[in-house]
Amino acid sequence: PMYDNALKLAEKRLQINPADTDTLAQMAHYAASVGDKVAAMDYITRASPETSEDMIVRYSVATAFCAMGRWEQALDLLEGALELGYPSHMAVADANLGELQEMPRFQALTGQSQ
């Protein structure tokens, strides 16, 4: 229910600005988290995370890909978000990236390598 409510509120924001990439990226995360992969991919396409210079867009889409089990795409976007200045300690603490956190690439990206 939490993500369903978030989707409804975000949809209202898109009515004001349909090109709001931050909102589209967040909606991708919400949709992926409730299992709606089709909607999540639509939001991802519209947010254009690969070309975005917004670390939040890249990070939010990384969490969406993680929720869909698309690890490499999640890691690619996480890497981009970190390069743009997203704090690595926030990624380490984010339960939305739980599946990635045991992976060597994630650990290397966030300075957690042993």
C-alpha positions in Angstrom: 0.0 0.0 0.0 2.8 2.4 0.7 4.2 2.3 -2.8 0.7 2.4 -4.3 0.0 5.6 -2.4 3.4 7.0 -3.5 2.6 6.2 -7.2 -0.7 8.1 -6.9 1.0 11.1 -5.4 3.8 11.0 -8.0 1.3 10.8 -10.8 -0.2 14.1 -9.6 3.3 15.7 -9.9 3.6 14.4 -13.4 0.3 16.1 -14.3 2.1 19.4 -13.5 5.4 18.4 -15.2 5.3 15.3 -17.4 9.0 15.6 -18.0 10.0 15.6 -14.3 12.8 13.0 -14.5 13.2 12.8 -10.7 9.6 11.9 -10.3 9.7 9.4 -13.2 12.8 7.7 -11.6 11.1 7.5 -8.3 8.0 6.1 -9.9 10.2 3.4 -11.6 11.3 2.4 -8.2 7.8 2.3 -6.8 6.4 0.3 -9.7 9.2 -2.2 -9.6 8.8 -2.6 -5.9 5.1 -3.6 -6.3 6.0 -6.0 -9.1 4.8 -3.9 -12.1 7.8 -4.4 -14.3 6.1 -3.0 -17.4 5.2 0.3 -15.8 8.7 0.4 -14.2 10.4 0.0 -17.6 8.1 2.7 -19.1 9.1 5.1 -16.3 12.8 4.2 -16.7 12.6 4.9 -20.5 11.0 8.2 -19.9 13.5 9.2 -17.2 16.5 8.5 -19.5 18.9 7.6 -16.7 21.8 6.6 -18.9 22.2 10.2 -20.1 21.0 12.0 -17.0 23.5 14.1 -15.1 21.2 13.9 -12.0 22.6 11.5 -9.4 19.2 11.0 -7.9 17.7 9.9 -11.2 20.4 7.4 -11.7 20.2 6.1 -8.1 16.4 5.8 -8.1 16.5 3.8 -11.3 19.3 1.6 -9.9 17.0 0.7 -7.0 14.2 -0.1 -9.6 16.5 -2.4 -11.5 17.5 -4.0 -8.3 13.9 -4.7 -7.4 13.5 -6.3 -10.8 16.6 -8.5 -10.4 18.5 -6.7 -13.1 21.8 -6.6 -11.2 24.2 -5.4 -13.9 21.9 -2.5 -15.0 21.5 -1.6 -11.3 25.2 -1.6 -10.7 25.9 0.4 -13.9 23.5 3.2 -12.8 24.7 3.0 -9.2 28.2 3.5 -10.5 27.0 6.6 -12.5 25.2 8.0 -9.4 28.3 7.6 -7.3 30.5 9.2 -9.9 28.1 12.2 -9.9 28.4 12.5 -6.1 25.9 10.2 -4.6 27.3 9.3 -1.1 28.5 5.7 -1.0 27.6 5.4 2.7 23.9 6.0 1.7 24.1 3.2 -0.9 25.6 0.8 1.7 22.8 1.6 4.2 20.0 1.3 1.6 17.9 -1.8 2.0 16.6 -1.3 -1.5 20.0 -2.4 -2.7 20.2 -5.3 -0.4 20.7 -7.9 -3.2 23.7 -5.9 -4.6 25.5 -5.4 -1.3 27.1 -8.8 -1.2 28.4 -8.5 -4.8 32.1 -7.7 -5.2 31.4 -4.9 -7.7 29.1 -3.2 -5.3 31.7 -3.5 -2.5 34.4 -2.1 -4.8 32.2 0.8 -5.9 31.3 1.8 -2.3 34.8 1.2 -0.8 33.6 -1.9 1.1 36.1 -4.3 -0.5 38.0 -6.5 1.9 
